[in-house]
């Protein structure tokens, strides 16, 4: 009976979310980028409030004011992208793996906002997409979020996978800022241990790397540096997360 009650409670909201995002997706080429983004942002705010998700931000002063830059967070959950719609006042876009298309609502949200999708097993397609990212950052001032691990971490301790050097190559070639971000908490939203509780999600924006910071570094060195920065900060967020639920 519990399963039936849960289905009746959540199904209408899921259907509404699917219909709403699909409707805006179908109109995406007829409205401005700002309009699409603001509509998505308002929709996500309503849904995260209903789900009792509370975002805690640190380092907001590190969020760049430039028109385009690259954000490189760790990746724990399919819900990680929602944090950035809550965080950023200005339009953002994502580069995600093609598997995201199996999640209709998340796929619609990302596609509405001009995101791009990578086929990890197709090197030629991956290079083509990353070149498109470079062009859009340079000519259209798009702010991109890319998860350098390439997939969500499957490790029990949520430690990071290796950050891929290719994530940084094209951004470095056009001298744009790289913004490391640490996330913690989204993976527990569906955890039974936290059922019927407020869900706390932490997001820490670390100091950006400018061209002057990385001009003498290789892509491998930048990937390693950013990974270490994010890993260290993620551990600090884990402590804060556990402090909340230990009370």
Buried (B, 14 or more C-beta within 10 A) or exposed (E): EEEEEEEEEEEEEEEEBEEBBBEBBEEBEEEEBEBBBEBBBEBBBEBBEEBEBEBBBBBEEBBBEEEBBBBBBBBBBBBBBBBBBBBBEEBBBBBBBBBBBEEBBBBBBBBBBBBBBBBEEEEEBBBBBBEBBBEBBBEEBBBBBBBBBBEBBEEEEBEBBEBBBBBBBBBBEBEBBBBBBBBBBBBBBEEEEBEEEEBBBBBBBBEBBBEEBBEEBEBEEBBBBBBEBBBEBBBBBBEBBEEBEEE
